[in-house]
Amino acid sequence: MLSRVANSLYWMSRYLERADNTARMVDINLQLLLDQRVPDDRMVAGYWTPIVQSAGDETLFASLHTRATAETVTAFLVFQPENPNSIVGTISLARENARMVRDQITGEVWEEINRLYLFLRTSAARALLRSSPVEFFQEIKASSLHLQGLTDATVVHNEGWLFQQAGKYLERADKTSRILDVRHTAFPARGAPGPVSQASALEWAAVLRSCTAWDAYKSIYGAEVLPGQVAEFLLLSPDFPRSVRYCVQRLNLSLRRISGVAEGCFSNDAEKLAGRLLAELQFGTADEIFAAGLHTSIDVLQSKLNDIGSALFQAYIFQPFYASDDSQLQQQEEQQQQTAPGRARR
C-alpha cells in the first residue's frame, strides 16, 4: 500500500473519532449543568475550562474568547473555523482525507462522511444546536456509530482497514484518558480518592456517560458511583470497548497484523512501544496509578500514545526521499498530535 494512502486512511479514522469524542464531552457537560445550580461566572468557568484544556487548545481559546461559558466553549469546539480540532474542522479534514482515497473506501462510507460534512455546513445545523443541543450531538454520535458499522461491514479487511483501526483506537485511547483527566482535580495529588458528595457523584456519572460507559459500569460495580472505580474501569478494563487498555490492545493487534509480526516480537518502534504500553496496562493496578497521581499518570500515558503515533508515522508514512509536495504528510503528523494540558506541542 502507498504510504500516502495509508496516511489518509489513518487520519480519516482519527478525525472521525475525534469529532465523536468532542461531541460526547460537550453534550454531557451541557446536560450536567442542567442538574447543577451554578451561581456565578467563576463556577461556570470551572465547568467549561477543563473541557478546553482536555483538548490542549486553551491558548487558542484564550486568544478568541475572554470567558469560558457554555456558549463560547460550545461554539469553539463545534463551529469555530480557527479551531482545527472543532467538530466542523475535524469532519472537514476527515472528508478531505476520504476524498483522496475514494478507491479505498466504499460508496456507503463516502456518502455518510459527505452527508455529515454537508449537514454541518448548513444553517439548519446551527439552528438545531441552538434549539436542541441533545439532538444535534446525537446526530454526530449516531453518524460516527453508523460509519464504524459501515466500515466494518463493507470495507475489505486488508491493510487499509487495519490503518483505519489503528487510527481509531489510538485516538479513542487518547480521548478516553482526556475525558477522565477533566475530573482529575477531584482526586488527591497522590493516593486513592475518598467518599464523594451527591453532586460529585453526578459529575462522575457524567464522565461515564460521555464514554457511553454508564450501563457497562453498573453491570460490574453496581449503581454506586465511586471515582476510584470509574478511573479503574476507564483505564484498565480489558473488555469495555472504550477503555484505554482495550483500545491499546486493539491498536497493538492492528499494528502486528499490518507487519505480520507475532505477539512478543516487534519489527519497528510503533510495535515495540504499543506492546510495552499494553503490558504496563495489563499488569498495572489502580492503586499504582493513584499512588503516582491520576493526572501525572494520564499525562505520561498521553505522551506514550503520542510516541506510538509518531513511531507509526516514521515506520509507514515518512519516506527519507520524498517530493516537496509530500512534506504535507510530515507536517500533518506533527501538527495534529494533541498534547496534555500544560505540555508544549511538539
Summary of the structure (lengths in Angstrom):
residues: 346
radius of gyration: 19.6
end to end distance: 28.1
largest distance: 59.3
contacts: 1121
relative contact order: 0.12
helix: 74%
strand: 0%
